[in-house]
Each structure stands twice: as structure tokens, then as C-alpha cells.
Amino acid sequence: MSKHTPGPWKAVYVGCSDWDLNGPVTKEDWTLAAAAPELLEALKFYGSSCDATESTPCGYEGNLCCKRARAAIARAEGEKG
């Protein structure tokens, strides 16, 4: 079971080019945040398989996994998703 604070989280600009997480912050939260770049790259790699084929890589009807992956990537990159 995960020990991080359930989302949604909000990044807050605190000045001097620093950002902070808004809300309860635990060691597990920061560990998850530190892994975010690798998680995003893995999600992009997974998402690339969605574009390569008409089939659903995860087996769900309507490419639900692909839609969720694209929405998460867009949100991580600052777009609405």
C-alpha cells in the first residue's frame, strides 16, 4: 500500500525559482515527486505504442489506457488533459 498523500496535488511557486507542493507533504510524497521525470518518460514510452497500432495495448475497449496516458502526459506538461 502506498504511503504518499492521495492527489490531486498542486505545485505552488514560492519565489526565487522554487516550487513547493501544496498540502500535506510526507517523505513518500517527495520520493514520488522525485521519480516523476522517470514516470513521465515511461508513460510517454507506453503512449508511443498507442500510436503505433489500432489495437489496445492494455486490452481495454476504446483505448481507455491510451486516453488516460495521454491525459496524464498533457497535465504533466502543463496542458489541459
Secondary structure, 3 states (H helix, E strand, C coil): CCCCCCCCCEEEEEECCEEEEECCCCHHHHHHHHHHHHHHHHHHHHHHHHHHCCCCCCCCHHHHHHHHHHHHHHHHCCCCC
